[in-house]
C-alpha cells in the first residue's frame, strides 16, 4: 500500500459515521427517496408479520381445541390471513422492484458527484489520488448495490420488527419473551467479534484493487516503449504478484462473509430451539395455552431474522461501504477549501499584449496536507529574464506555478500579473504556455497538440526547435509527420516522445509567458544544452520565463534564482 493510500485509509477509518452514513442522503437525491420507500415498506411488512402470526395462531389453536373445524367457521380469520399474505407479497415485490433501480440511480449519482468533485480538485490534491478515484468510479461503488438492497432494509427491520415482535410475544408468553431478550444480544456480540476479526479487510481489498488497476494502466500506457526496448515481459512478475494479492484479499473477505453467515445462523437456530423447547415443555404440563404457544413460536424466528440478516449483509456490503467512504472523502475535500484572498491594491500599470508581463509573488502561502507549501513566497519574475524556482521536494515550487495559473487557492498573499491579481481567466491563459511535469496530450494529430499553446506547424523556426528538443528524430520515423494521429494521453508515442512533443510546443509557442516545470528532466546532456540555449533566446526576445528546477545546468542559466520554502503544520 502506498503512503497516499495508507493516509486515505486512516482518514476513512477516522470518519466512519455509524451504520448509515448521513452523507449518502446528502449527496444523492435518489437515496433519500429510496430511504422513504424502505421505511414505509418495512413498517407495512412488520404489521403483516405480526397480523399473520396472530391469525395462524388463532386458527390452529381453535381447530385443535374447539369443535369449529370447518372452513366456514374460520372464514373471517382465513380471509384476513389471505389478505395479509397478499399485502406482504405485494410489498416485498414493490420493494424488490424499486430497490435495484434505486441502487443503480444512487450509484450513478454518486459517480457523477465524485467525477464533478474530482474535476474541481486542485492538481496538487488530484494527482496523488487519481488512481484511487479511478478505482472508486469504475468498480468500487458497484459494491453499494448490496448495501442499499440488503443491508439497509435489514437494519430498518432490526429496529422495528425485532422490538415489536418481542412486545407481541410478551403479551402472549412472558417466558418466551425473556428467553428472546436474553439470547438476542448474542447475535450483535458475535457480529462485533467478527467485525474486530475482519477490521480493515474491505479497505485492504480496495487498496489492492487500486494498486493493481494503477500499475496495469501504467503498463498499458508504456507498453509500446517496453516493446521497443525488448522489455515487455519485465513487469509480468510484478503484475502476477499484484493479481495474487488481490485474489488473496478477495477470498479472505469471502471466507469472512461465509463464516459470519454460518455463525449467525447457528446462534439464531439455537435461540429459537430454546424458545421451542420451553414452549413444548409447558404445553405438555398444561402450564400454557396452545394459542399463545403457537403465536410465540411463529414470532420467535422473526425476532432474530433481522439481526441475523444485518450481520450477513454487512460483510457482503462492506466493500461498497469502504468505497463509499472514500467517495465521500473526495466529495468532502472538494467542498472545502480556503477562500481566495482578496486582490491587493492595483498598481497603475496597464497590461499590454505586446509586452511580456511582470509576475509578482507577494507573500504567497498555499495550504497543503502537512502545512504550507510554499510559505510566504516573495519573488519578481521580469520580462527578458529567466527566473528559476528551486528548493527541496515538497516545498511548493509546482504549487506556486499553479497559484499563478489560478489552479491553486492562496491561503495568504497573492500573485499579480502586471499589478493585477491573477485569476486564471481565459485572457490570462491565452498569454501563457505551460509545461507541467505530466503534460496533457489530446486525441488527434500531432499538429492539434502543437496548437494547444498557439504554436503553428507552419512556423519557419519550428524545425530548429524540433532539432533543439530532439523531436526531429521522432518526426523522421513518422510517415505522416505532424498529421500522425495519437490516442488519449498521447497513446502511440513513448513517454520520452510525449515529453519532447510537449516541450516542443511550449518552446514554439508565441505566447509571452513560458512556465516550465523540470523541462529537461527526461533529456540527455546534449539535448539539454540546445533546449537551454532556446530558453535563453526566448528570454532575450522579451518573454517572461519561469522554470521550476533542481539541476545545476538550469540554475546556471538563471538571471534570478528564488529559493522556495514550505512550513510544516
Helices and strands as residue ranges (DSSP letters): H 3-14, H 22-27, H 29-65, G 71-74, H 75-120, H 123-127, H 130-138, G 140-143, H 144-146, I 147-151, H 152-172, H 174-197, H 201-221, H 223-228, H 236-285, H 290-335, E 359-365, E 367-368, E 371-373, E 377-381, E 386-390, H 397-404, E 412-417, E 420-421, H 426-429, E 432-435, E 444-445, H 446-450, G 451-453, H 462-469, H 471-476, G 481-483, E 485-486, G 488-490, H 495-507, E 513-517, H 525-540, E 544-548, H 552-556, E 560-563, E 566-568
